[in-house]
Amino acid sequence: MTNIPGIWGRRKVRDGTVVSDKMEKTIVVAVQSNIRHPLYKKTIRRVKKYMAHDEHGQAKIGDSVRIAEAAPTSKRKRWQLVEVLTRIELPEIAPEAIDSTLVQELAAPVAPPPPPAGEEAPEIEVVQADAGPEALETQEQTATAEMVAHQEPEVPPMEEEEPVQMDAAPEATEEGA
């Protein structure tokens, strides 16, 4: 929203962040503006994207740049890169390299923690997620066997009672009991 007279005349000038540089000689710049809501008086953040002409490919993703209005270069490109205000340093590691190392780490089998001193480690049966209901039944049976071994009491199922209306007369509740 800045009109700076001078080298660019009375053309509009915007400062924003480069969000894409995948096209040749074109960058997409996100310009953020804060406005105040007329009724609720809350500050609202608006982001508008402009396609700008970058002749020499100076700007990269994340850079803070200044763009100015220019004659139409293409169907949607009506802005031109004036200068790169600040450059951002991107990490050297490519996302594919990060993903492959994480996959290798996650694929490695995880060893169970050692048992406390004087106790034997319980055997753990590994069941695949797509093994089927038979494998899950055997796992449930071993779980109940472990509960018996640890002498944990099983909780009996709750008895079902007839529902009583809350707004019923007291006589109706006594008859059902």
N, C-alpha and C positions, 0 to 999 in steps of 0.2 A: 504494500500500500504506500510505498514511498515514491514520490516524484523528486528526483534529484536533477536539477538543472546542471548543465555542464557538458561533459563529453558525450553523453547520451541524449542531450536535449531535454525534452519533457516526456521522455518515454518512461513507462513504469519499470521499476527495478524491484526484484524480490530476492530475499536470501532464504536458502533452504538446504536440504540434505539430499544427496544423490542416493536414490533407492534402486536404480538399475542403470547399467552401462553395457548391456548385452548387444545393443544395436550398433551399427557402424555410424560414427559421427553424430550419435544421438544419445542423450542422457535423459533420464526421468528424474525430476527434482520434486520432492515433497516439501511444500511450503506450509508451515503451521501458523495459524492466526488464532488469537484468543479474542472472543467477542463476549459481550455481556448480554444475557437474555433480557429482552425488554420487559417481560412480566415478572419473572422470578428472580431477576438480578443475580443469577449465578453465572460464573464465567464458564464459557463453553469453548472447547478446543476444536477448531476446524482444521482439517488437512486437505489441501488441494494439490494435485499432481500436475506438473507442467512438463511437456516434452521440449527439450532445448537442444539447439544445434551446438555440437562440440567438434569443431573442425579438426583439431589436432589430438583428440582423445586424451586430454589432460586429466579430466575428473574420473575418479573411481568410486565404487560403492562406499558410502559412509562419509565422503568428503563434504564439507560445508562449502557451498558455492553461492555466487551472486549471478543472477540471470537478468536480462533486460529484454523488453519487447523488441521485435525485429520484423522485417517483412516476412510473409509466409514462405517457408522453405519446403513444406510438404502439407499434406491434408491436415494434420494435427499439430504441426510444429510451427509455432509462432514466437518462440523465444530463443535467445542466443546466450551462450555462456560468456560472462564478462570476465570473471576471475575465480580462482579457487581460493577460498578464504583460509580454510584449515584442512590439512590432510590427516587421514586416520590410518594408523598402522594395523594391517590385518595379520593374523597369525600365519606362520609359514606352513603349518600342517594342513593338509587338505582334508575336507570332511570324510572322503572315502577312506583315508588312512585311519582316522579316528574310529569310524564304524567297524572296520575290519578287526582292529585290536579289541574292541569291546565284544564283538562276536566271539573271538577266540577265548576271551576271558570267561564269558558266560557259558560257552560250550564245554569248558573244562569241568570235570566232575568235582563236586564239593565233598571233601572228607568230613565225616561227622566228628563232632568234638569228642575228645577222649573222655572216658567214663571217670567218675570220681574214684579215688584210691580205695581198693578193696572190693570193688563191684565189677561185674562183667558187663560188657556193652550189649544192650539188647539188639537183636537182629532187626533190621529195618527192611521191609519188603517194598521195592520200588514198583509202582504201577504206572503204566503209561496212561495219558489222558484219553487216548483213543483205544484202549485195550478192550472195552466192552463191559457189560454188567457183571459177567462172571468174575472178573478180576476184582471188581469193587466189592462183591459179596465176600470174597475170601478176606479182603482187607477189613471189612466190618467184623467178621468172625474173629480175626486176630485181635482187633481192638477190644472186643468183649472179653477175650481170653486174657488180655493184659489187665483189664479192669479186675477180673477175678484174682489174678496173681497179686495185684496190689491191694486186694481186699477192699475195694471200693463198693459200697452198696449200690445196687441198681434202684432207681427211683420208679415206683409203680406208676402206671398211667393214671391220669385223673379220671374220676367218675363223671359221667355226663349228667347234668341236672336239667330239668325242664326249665325253660326260660319263663320268667315271671314278668308281666308288664309292670312298669314302674308306676303307671297312673291308675292301676286297678284298685278296686276297693279292698279294704282289709279282709273282708269275708272271702274274696276270691283267692287270696294268698293262703288262707288257712285251709281251704278245701283241697288245694293242691298238695299240701304237706301231709 
